[in-house]
Amino acid sequence: MKTSIKFLALAVLALGSAGLSRAAVETYTIDPVHSSVGFSIRHFVSKVNGTFTKFSGTITVDRDNLEKSSVEASIAVPSVNTANEKRDGHLQSPDFFDAAKYDAITFKSTAWKKTGDDTFDVTGDLTIHGVTKSVVLKTHLLGFGPGMGGAQLSGWEVTTTLDKSAFGVNGPSMLGKALGDEVAVTINVEADYKK
């Protein structure tokens, strides 16, 4: 009888451990309503800010080892918004993004490196204007917690600096030095996981 009880206890522990292992890997879906994609670029002696209002993506999180996590995301180029309709139309033209031909900016991570208690260098392939480059996203895990309707949330803040000319988004030559090459990017993400 004692042997049976011990066996049963071991079986329960084994099943419990397996369940915990599976639960450690969670896929979160980016919530566009509570997230933002912003950028800033020099214009003559000041800076112009903009956003992309349509984007999607998933973050697969390994709670036991966050360096095994991954992320994939896509941004709709036609959703660019700099609070100026004429300028937004120009940014979508062949002079810049050529949105009719390249309608999405995509990112797929290839490695996560822990740089602090809640910070990571997330390396991945970024494709803009049909050009793919390896970039590093400075990523801060803001935390995990409960959300509305029983959702489990994760929060992230991401920054990076891109060279627009490296992706062929140079603009017309007449602009000369009016625009800088460096584009500062700031992304804030709230992502949902529901069982």
matplotlib code that plots the C-alpha trace (Angstrom):
import matplotlib.pyplot as plt

x = [0.0, 2.8, 4.5, 1.3, 1.0, 4.6, 4.2, 1.0, 2.7, 5.7, 3.3, 1.4, 4.7, 5.9, 2.7, 2.7, 6.3, 5.4, 2.5, 4.6, 7.2, 4.5, 3.0, 6.4, 6.2, 3.5, 2.5, 1.4, -0.4, 0.4, -2.6, -2.6, -5.0, -2.6, 0.6, 2.5, 5.2, 6.9, 9.9, 11.8, 14.1, 16.0, 14.6, 17.1, 17.8, 14.8, 13.1, 9.9, 7.9, 5.7, 3.9, 2.6, -1.0, -1.5, 0.8, 0.6, 2.8, 3.4, 5.9, 6.7, 8.0, 9.9, 9.4, 12.1, 14.7, 13.7, 16.8, 14.9, 12.0, 11.2, 9.2, 7.7, 6.0, 4.7, 3.9, 1.6, 3.6, 0.4, -0.5, 2.4, 1.2, 3.2, 0.1, 0.5, -1.5, 0.7, 3.9, 2.4, 1.5, 5.0, 6.5, 4.4, 5.6, 8.5, 10.7, 10.6, 8.8, 7.1, 4.1, 2.4, 5.3, 6.6, 3.5, 4.9, 7.9, 8.7, 10.9, 11.8, 14.1, 17.1, 18.6, 17.8, 20.7, 20.1, 21.8, 20.3, 17.6, 14.8, 16.6, 17.7, 19.4, 17.0, 18.7, 16.7, 16.0, 14.3, 12.9, 12.1, 11.6, 12.6, 15.9, 16.7, 19.3, 20.2, 19.4, 19.4, 16.4, 17.1, 14.3, 13.0, 10.5, 8.1, 6.4, 3.6, 0.2, -3.5, -5.7, -9.4, -11.5, -9.1, -6.2, -2.6, -0.6, 3.1, 4.5, 7.6, 9.5, 11.8, 14.2, 16.6, 18.3, 18.1, 20.0, 17.3, 19.8, 20.9, 17.3, 17.2, 14.7, 16.7, 14.2, 14.6, 18.1, 16.5, 16.1, 19.9, 20.8, 17.3, 16.7, 19.0, 19.8, 19.3, 15.8, 15.1, 12.5, 10.5, 8.0, 5.7, 3.9, 1.1, 0.5, -2.2, -2.1, -5.3, -5.4]
y = [0.0, 2.4, 1.6, 2.4, 5.7, 6.7, 5.8, 7.8, 10.8, 10.6, 10.4, 13.5, 15.4, 14.3, 15.4, 18.7, 19.4, 18.6, 21.0, 23.8, 23.3, 23.7, 26.7, 28.4, 29.1, 31.6, 33.4, 37.0, 39.0, 42.7, 44.8, 47.7, 49.7, 49.9, 49.9, 52.5, 52.7, 56.0, 57.6, 60.8, 62.3, 65.5, 68.1, 71.0, 72.0, 70.5, 67.1, 65.7, 63.0, 60.4, 57.1, 54.0, 53.4, 49.8, 47.0, 43.4, 40.8, 38.0, 37.5, 34.0, 34.1, 31.4, 32.4, 30.0, 31.4, 34.7, 34.5, 31.7, 34.1, 35.3, 38.0, 38.6, 41.8, 43.7, 47.4, 48.7, 51.3, 53.1, 53.8, 56.3, 59.5, 62.7, 64.9, 66.3, 64.6, 65.9, 64.8, 61.4, 60.9, 61.9, 59.3, 56.6, 57.6, 56.0, 58.9, 57.2, 53.9, 53.2, 51.8, 50.5, 48.1, 47.6, 47.8, 46.3, 46.7, 43.3, 42.1, 38.6, 38.0, 35.7, 36.1, 37.5, 38.5, 39.5, 42.8, 43.5, 42.3, 43.2, 44.3, 42.5, 43.1, 41.5, 40.9, 40.2, 40.7, 44.0, 44.4, 47.9, 48.9, 45.4, 45.5, 43.2, 44.1, 42.7, 45.2, 45.3, 46.4, 47.6, 45.9, 46.5, 44.1, 46.2, 43.3, 40.6, 41.0, 40.4, 42.3, 42.8, 39.7, 37.3, 38.2, 37.9, 40.9, 41.6, 45.0, 46.0, 49.2, 49.0, 51.5, 51.5, 53.9, 53.1, 54.5, 55.2, 55.3, 51.7, 50.6, 52.7, 55.2, 58.2, 60.7, 62.9, 64.5, 68.0, 67.6, 67.5, 67.7, 68.7, 65.3, 63.3, 59.7, 58.6, 57.6, 57.1, 54.5, 54.0, 51.2, 50.6, 47.2, 45.8, 42.2, 39.8, 36.1, 34.2, 30.5]
z = [0.0, 0.9, -2.4, -4.3, -2.5, -3.2, -6.9, -7.1, -5.5, -7.9, -10.9, -9.7, -9.3, -12.7, -14.4, -12.5, -13.5, -17.2, -16.9, -15.5, -18.2, -20.9, -19.2, -19.0, -22.8, -23.6, -26.8, -26.4, -29.1, -29.4, -28.6, -31.0, -28.9, -26.0, -28.0, -30.1, -32.8, -32.9, -34.7, -34.9, -37.6, -37.9, -40.2, -40.8, -37.2, -35.4, -35.3, -36.8, -35.0, -36.5, -35.8, -37.5, -36.4, -37.8, -36.7, -35.4, -33.9, -31.4, -28.6, -27.5, -24.0, -22.1, -18.4, -17.3, -19.7, -21.3, -23.6, -25.4, -26.2, -29.7, -31.5, -34.9, -35.9, -39.0, -39.5, -42.2, -44.1, -45.4, -41.7, -41.3, -39.6, -39.1, -38.5, -42.1, -44.9, -47.7, -45.9, -45.2, -48.8, -49.8, -47.3, -49.0, -52.5, -54.4, -53.0, -49.6, -48.6, -51.9, -50.0, -53.1, -53.7, -50.1, -47.9, -44.7, -42.4, -40.8, -37.9, -36.8, -33.9, -34.2, -30.7, -27.2, -25.0, -21.3, -20.5, -17.1, -14.6, -17.1, -20.2, -23.4, -26.7, -29.2, -32.5, -35.6, -39.3, -40.1, -43.6, -44.9, -48.5, -49.6, -47.8, -44.9, -42.3, -38.9, -36.1, -32.3, -30.4, -26.8, -25.0, -21.5, -20.0, -18.0, -16.4, -16.4, -14.8, -15.0, -17.5, -18.3, -18.9, -17.4, -19.8, -18.8, -20.0, -20.7, -21.2, -23.2, -24.2, -27.2, -28.6, -31.5, -34.0, -37.7, -40.7, -43.3, -46.2, -45.4, -46.3, -49.4, -47.9, -48.9, -50.2, -53.3, -53.8, -53.8, -50.0, -49.7, -46.0, -44.9, -43.5, -41.3, -41.9, -38.3, -37.3, -33.6, -33.0, -29.8, -29.4, -26.4, -26.3, -24.3, -25.3, -24.3, -23.5, -22.9, -22.0]

ax = plt.figure().add_subplot(projection="3d")
ax.plot(x, y, z, "-o")
ax.set_aspect("equal")
plt.show()
